[in-house]
């Protein structure tokens, strides 16, 4: 498509400097045909690019100031000249508009940020021993491309797993030709060394074909083949060969475990989910190819606060595909104004039918909901990080009426599985963020604590923590009293070295006792915490109970405070709310990680033995399918359901066993 400004782009002979009069002077020369218009300021910079089914009808809307939003009114008042391009169809106008927005980056348009190309996996076919490598940019090398992947890191991880599973080379052709003996990758079983003839080219190309079949969506077929080969080798007592196939099963399980959802019936699709909060928008993009999930990426387009989420998403998608391949299916979280027009334009670009849908039920709706949850969480993190830590601490003091800005915040959480392997966790945050060196874990070991009693576990954790603080403060008071007595007896103060023994510069910089304690829980947990602190005379430490909202919704938390009958809530867009959510989520993460480590030590030979309903037959089927219990623990529900003898309910039970939530 060639951009050819037509004769009517010349400004009028006596234009007004800027404003609606400038725009109105163009109307008599504008056609009724589709096209793209550009608004320029007095300096000649493009400030807005728009498309139109009829240039004259669209531009006439800008010839007056009344009836516009503040954003559009400012844009009209800033316009000093205009340029136009006519095209054949409105779909062509949409594609050209997206291209010009990315080129000129006008300040009144929605602007896509971070529009670099996506990485792919390339299996080269221009060499007798094909190599697997990461590729970005034009696809001008002969070979098979798989992707796109959300990040270079995702490609690197997948290539590493493919090397472990299929022993494909990743070296350059020049290195391949110069080798006289196998490299280190061969020694650690990451390459089959076709360079030195350790494997024949025919057999090596068979491995390449298996890898391509796996990347093309035939993961279950490849797995079954390796399971059969492993069993056959074991039956022949060829245990080294069986171990090699087992290792490949492990590697394949790693690849699919990194793909959080692998939905049935979605072979090739991109998913766009947008969430708007606090004047900002996050758009999560998920990529599905050959029935596999190749990751996701978050975008934060630059847009005026007055634009709703549908308008931002509409403009973003058109810009997104300006320089990227288009899948056959695009799934959206919100219906957009130009959905049908965009589908027509992308179909023209891809030279095949492209469908854009907003699913309301079924598997596709589940995928979109998953992406939307990611967008919501990502935007929450960004909003929290956009404010400085100091201002967030000031915000906490202000929202909850604290006497002073907290310098040390401690957050407590518990984790267990049915009351077993119970642990408590404490995380610490201050003016510089998380202070991980101050984190503490507590094994719940009191014989008086009933398994699964969250209140009793919280009481034990807090008692052990604050008893230590109280004892340390008593020791300091005694030492101070001794110093005063000694000073009176000698007629002067003791050596300042002795007086300052427990008051080092580091301790003065960051206190060892909290100003604020956050308890993950409601009124019951808060009552326990109040009783513990009161028993040690620690009345100056502020307490807040953070209770999950209805249906455990993030953003609807209730905050319980001592001496306050009713809980309070913060505004949904309040950065302080997102900050507290981050603190709570970090406590969850630390508690669950500590619990899993403890449970792993206690499970003995195989954690599958601990799952109710998993007998010898199902256990054998799971291990044959995934290769190890660890690989089973990383599998998704859909992958578990693919195992013979594992029903949907059993798959959910297995998944929940390995992915329990903090208590």
N, C-alpha and C positions, 0 to 999 in steps of 0.2 A: 504494500500500500504506500503510495507516494503522497507526501504532503505538498500540495500546490496552493498557496494562498491566492485567492482569486482577486479580480480587479476591485471588488467592493471593499477590500480591506484597507484602502487608503482612508486616513482620517478625514473628517469633513473640513471644508475650507476654513471655517471660522469656529472651531470647536471651543466649548467652555473648557476651563482648565481641568477639572475633574468633576465627577458626579453624574447624575441621571441625564443631564443635558448632553453630555458626551455620548452616552449610550444611545439616546433617542435619535441622534443625528445619523446613526448607522442604519436605522430601520428601513428607510426607503430603498436601500440597495440590497437588502438581504433577501435570499430566496426562501421558499417554503420547504426546501429539501433538507434531508438529514445532514448533519455536520458537527464540527467541534469548534468551539469558540475559546479564545484566550483573552483574559482581561489583564491589562498592564498598568502599572502605576506611572507616575511622572518620570521616574528614573529609567523606565523601559523594562523593568523586571516583571515577569509573569506572576500575578498574584492569585489567579484562579484559572482552571481549565474545566470546561463543562461540555457535555454532549447534548444533542437535541434531535428529536424527530423532525422538527421544523425550526430552523434557525431563527426565522423572523418571529414566530410565536414565543419561543423561549426568551430571546433577547428583549422582547417588548415588556416582559415582566420586570426587567431591571431598569426600565425607563422612568420609574417612579420610586419614591422612597417608602410610601405607605404600604403597610401589610407585610412587612418583612421582619425577620428576626434581627436582633442586634448585629449578629455576625454578617448577615447578608447586607444590611444597611451600611456597615463599615466598609464592606467590600465595594459596594456601589460608589460610595463617597471617595474611595481611594482610586477608582478607575480613571485613567487619563486617556487610554486608547484601547482598541480591541483588534484582534486578528481572527480570521475565520478560515476553516477548511471544509469544503463540501465533500461528501462521500456518497456511495450508492445506497447504503442501507443503514439503519440505526444500529445494527449489530457491528458493522464496521466502525461506526462512530464510537461505540463503547470501547472497542479494542484500541483505537487511536487515542481516545481520552486517557486510558490507563497508561499507554506508552508515554504520552506527553507529561502526565503527572509525575511519572518516575524520572523523566528527563529534567523537568524544570523545578520540581518540588515546590509548587506554589503554596504560600502560607495559609490560604483559606481553604485548601483541599485537605481531605484525609490523606495522610502520608504513611505509606508502609515503611517501617524501619527494618534494617538488617535484611536486605533482600539478596544476600549472596546465594550462589548456587548450592544445591544439595549434593552431598557425596553419594557415590554408587560403588558397588562391588563390580569389578570387571574381571572376567575370566578370558584372558587373551587367546585368540585363535590364529595369531599370525606366527606361531612358533610350534615346532614339533612336540614340545613339552609345555603345554599351556600353563601360565602362571596366574595366581589369584592376587589381585591388588586393589587398592583404593583408587577411585577415579573421580575427578571433579572437572566440569567444563564440557566442551564440545565432544560429542561421541564420534571421533574421527578415527579411532583405532579399531581394527577388526576384532570382534569378540562378542561376548554375551554380557549385557549389563543388567544388574539387579538392584532395585531400589525404587524411589529414593530413600535414603536413610535420614533420620532427623539430625544426626551429627556425625562428625568424623570419628568421635569416640565410639559410637554405636557400630560404625563400619569396622574399626580396629578390633573391637571385641568379637564381632562375628567372624572376621577373618582368622583371628586366633583360634576360635572354636573349630572353624573349618579345617585349619591346619592340623589340629589335634584329631579330628574325626577322619579326614580324608588324606592327610599327609601331602597336601599340595605345596608346590614351591611358591615362594613369594619374592625371589631374587630377580634382579634385572637380567636381561638376556646376555649382556656382556659378562656379568659375574658367572652366569650359567656356563658359558662357553670356556671360561678360563679355569674352572675348577678341575683339580686333579685328584682330590680326595673329598669325601663328604664333609660338610660344615657342621657347626655345632647343632643346628636345627635337626639334623639327622640323628645326632647322638641323643638328643632329648625327645626323640620321637615326635617331631613337629613337621618333618619332611621325609619323603621316601627316597630322596637323592637320585632323581633320574639323570642328573648332570654327570654322575660318575658310573652310571649303569648299575646301581644297587637295585634298581627295579627296571624291568623292561618297559619300553615306550607303550606297548600295547596294554600292559597291565596298568601303567600309570594313567593312560587316557581313559581306562575304565573307571579309575578313581575320580577323574575329572567329570565324567558323565554322571556318576553317582552324586557328586557335589551339585551339579547343575540340576539334577532331578530334585534334590532336596530344596534348593533355593527356588525352584519353580513351583513349589507347593506339594511335592511328593514326599513330605517328611515321614508320613506314616508308612508309605511303601518302603522307603529306605530303612526305617527302623525295623520293620518286620523282617526284612532281608537280613539285617545284622543279627537280629534275635535268632533266626533260623541257623545262620552260620555259626553263631556262638554255641548254640545247643549241639549242633552237629560236631563241632570241634571238641566239645566237652565229652560227648559220647565216645569219640575216638581217643579220648585221653590226651588230646593235643591241647594242653592247658595254656601254653604260651600263646597259641593262636586264638583260643577262646578269650584270653585276657585282652588281646589286641582288639577283638570285636566289642568286648565289654567297655573298653576305654572309648571306643567310637560312640557307643550308646550314651556314655556319660557326656561326651562333648556335644552330641546332638541335643541332649536334654538341657544343657546350658544355653544353647542358642534359643530354644523355644521358651525357656524360663525367663529370658530377658524380655520376651514379648508378652506384655502383661495380659493382653486379651487376643485370642485368635478366633474370631467369630466364624460360625458356619454361614455359608451363603454370601460372603463378602470377599470376592476374589480380588477386585481392583477398585479402590476407592480412597478418596481423601475426605477427612472429617474436619469441619470447621465449627468450633464452639466458642461463642463470645460471651463474656461477662463484663458488666459495666458497674463501677462503684467509685464513689468519690471523684467523679469527673474524669476517670481514666477507664480504658478498655483493654482487656486482655483477650487475645484470640489464640486458642490452642489448635494446632493443626496436627492431626494424626494421619499416618500413611499406612495403607494396607495394599500389599501387592502379593499376587499368587496365594491369597488366603492367609498371609502372614502379616503380623504387625511389625513394621520397621521403625517404630519409634514416633516421637512427637516433639514439637517445638512450640514455645510460647512467643507471641509477638505482642508488642505494645504500640499500636499505631498512634501517630500524632493526629489528634482531632480536636475540634472545638468542643467545649463542654456542653454546648447546646444540642449537639447531634445525638440522636438516640442510637442504640446498639445496632438496630437493623441497617441504618444508613452507613454506619462505620463498617459493618461487615460487608455490605454491598460493594463499597468502593475498594475495600481491602482485597477481596477475592479477585476482582478484575486486574488489579495491579500484581497480585501474586502470580498469576499465570501469564504475565506478559513475556517472561523468558523461561518458563518451565513447562515440561510436558504435562498434558492434561489427562487425568484418568477417565475411565468410562462413567464413573459414578462419583458425585460429590454430595455429601451429607451435611446438612446445616442444623444448627441449634435454633435458629430464628429464621422466619420467612423474610426475604428481602424484597425491596420494591421492584427490582429489575430481574427477578429470578428467571422468568421465561426468556427475556432478552439476553441475559448472560449465558444461558444454556445454548441459545442459538449462536451467539458469538463464539463460544468455546468449541462448539461443534464445527463451526467454520474453520477455526484455527487448527483443530486436531484432525480435520477431514474425516470425521466419523461422529456418530451420535454420542453426545455427552448429556447425561441426565443429572439434574440437580433436584434433590428431594429434602423435605423436612419431615423425617419419620415421626410417627406418633405412638407406635407400638412395635413389639417384636424385637429381634436381635439388633437391627439397625438403630432403633431407638435407644437400646441399652448402650450401644457404642457412643452415641451422641451424648447421653447422660454422663458417661464416664469421662468424655472429653470436657464436658461443661464443668464437672467437679474439679478437674485439673485446672481449668481456666480460673475458676473461683479461688482455688487455693493459691495459684501463682500470683494472681492480682493482690490477694491478701498479703502475701509475703512482700510484694513490691511496695505496697502502700505502707507497710510497717517499716520497711527499710528506707523509704523516702524521707522519713523524719529522723533527725539525729537521735542517738540513744539518749542523750541528756534531755532533750525536749520530751521524749517519751516518758522518761522517769518523772519529769516535771508534770506531765499530763496525768500520770498515775496519782501523784500527790494531790493534784487539783480535783480529779474526778471522784476520788474516794475520801477527800477531806483529811489527808494525813498531816501530821504536825510539821513534817519536813520531807524534802525530796529523798527517797530511799537511795542509799549507796550500795546496799547489798540486798538482793532479793533471793530468797530460797523457795524452790517449788518442789513439792512432795507428791509422789505417786506410788502405787503398789501394782504388782503384777503377779499372777499365779494362774495355774490351770487346774480348775476344780479344787482349789485349796492346796495343791501340791507344789513343791518347789517355790514357795512364796518368797518374794523379795520386796524390799522397799527401796526407793531411789530418791535422791536429792540432787537437784541441779541448781547452779548458782549463776546469777547474772548481775552485772554492775554497769557503771558508766561506759566501759569498753566492750560491752556485749557479754557473751557467755564466758564464764571463767571455768574451763573444763578441768583445770588442775584442782579445783575445789569440790568437784562432784564426789558424792559418797553413795555407796550401796550398803544395804542392810539385809542380812539373811534373817528371816523371821524364824526365831528359834525358841521363843518362850513356850514352855509346856502348857501355860494357861491360855494361849491363843488358839481359838477354835479354827481349824482349817476353813478358809473361805470367808472368815469374818473380817470384812474390810475395816470396820471400826476398830477392832482389836489390833489389827495389823498396823493401822495408822497410829494408834496409841503407843505401841511398842517402838515404832520408828522414832516418833517425836520424843518419847521419854529418853531414849538412848542419846539422841542428839542434844536435847536441851539440858539434860542432867550434866553432860560434859561441859556445856557453856556455863551453867550455874556454878559448877565446881571450880572452873577456871577463874570466874569472877570473884568467888569467895577467896581463892588463893591470892589473887591480886590485892583484895582488900586487907587480908591478913598481913601481907608483905608491906603494904602502905602503913598499916598501924604500927608494925614493928619498926619501920623506918622513922615514924614520928616519935616513938618512945626512945629510940636510940638517939635521935636528934636532941630531944629534951635532956637526955642524960649526958650528952657530950657538949651541949651548948651550941650546936651548929648542925647543918644538914649533912646527911651521909654523902659519900662520893656520888656524883651524878652518873657515873658509870653503872653503879648498882641500882640506882633509882630507875634508870632507863632500860634495865635488862629486858623487860617484857614489852617494850614500846619501840620496836625497831622502825626504821623509815618505811620498810615494806608493809608492816602491819598498819602504820598510820595511813598509808596510801589506800589500802583496801581492808576494811574491817573483817574480823573473823566471826562476828555475830550479825545476824540479819536485822535490817530495819523493817523488812516486810516479809511475811510468809504467805505464800499462795498454796492452798490445799485443793487438790483435784477432787471435788465433791461438793455436796450441798450442806444443809444446816447440821446434819448429824456429824459429818467429819469436822466441821467448824467447831462444834461444841466440844468434841474430843480435844482438838488443838487448844482451845481456850482453857480447858481443865488442866492440861499438861503444863502450859506456860504459867498458869496461876499457881500451880503446885511448887514451882521453882521461883516464884516472885518476879517473873519476867513480864511485867505489865506494860512495858514501853515498846514491845515488839508488835507491830500492826499485823492483823490477820484478815485474810480474805478467802472465802470459799468460792471456788469457781465451779458452778453446776452447769451441766449441759442443758441446752434448751430443749423444747419439745421436739420429739423425734430425733434427739441428739444432733440438732442442726447447729453447725458452726455459724456464729453471728447472732445467735439468740440466747447466749449464755446469761444465766442469772448469777449475780454476785451477792453473796451473803456476808454481812459485816456484823461484828459483835455489837450488841446493844441497839440493833436495828431490827424492828419486827418484820419488815417486808424486804425482800431482795431488790436490788436495783439492776437496771440494764443500761448498756451504752448504745449510742447510735450506731447503726450498722456500718456506717462509713468512717467511724472514728478510728484514727490510727492507733490509739491506745488499746482499742479492742483487738486489733490485729496483733499488736505487740504481746498482749497477754495470751492470745491464742498460740503465738510462736513459743512462748515460755512453756505453756502447757504441753504442746506437741513435742518439745524437746524432752520434757520430763517423761512423756509416754515412750519416746524412742529409747531413752536411757533405761527405763524400767523394763521394757520388753527385751531389750538386748541383754540385760543382766539376767533376767529370768531364763531366757533361752540358753545362755551359757551354763547356768546352773542345771537346767533340765537335761542338757546334752550330757553332762557328766554322770547324771543319775540314771539315764535310760539304759545303759549297758550296751548290749550287742546291737540292738536294732530298735529305733523308735517306733517302727510300724507295729511292733508287738504291743504297744501301749494303746493302740486305737481299737475301741470296741467294735467288733464285727469283722476285723481283719484276721482271718485264719491262715493256715498254711497255703491254701490254694490261691487266695487273693494276694497274699504277700508275694508268692512266687510270680504271679502274673505282673504285679507292679514292678518287681525287681527285674524281670525279663524285659519289660517295656522301657523302663527308664535307666536301668543299669545299676542304680544305687538308691538307698533310702534318702540320701541328701538331694539327689535329683528329683525324687518324688516330692520332697518338701518344697521345691522351687516351682513345681508344676502348677498350672492354672486349672480351674474346674473343668474346662472343655478338654484339656489334655488328659486329665484323669478319667473323664467319662469315656475316652477312646479306648481304655484298657478293657479287655475282655473280663466280664464278671463284675465290673464296677458300675453300679447304677448312678443316676444323677444325685440321689440322696447320699449315697456312700461317698461320691466324689466331693460333695459339699462338706461332709463330715471330715474327710481326710484333709481338705484344704483348710478348714477351720482349725483343725488340730495344730497345724504348722503356722497359722497366721492369727493366733489369738490376739485380742486387744488387751491393753493394760486395764487392770481393774479399777 
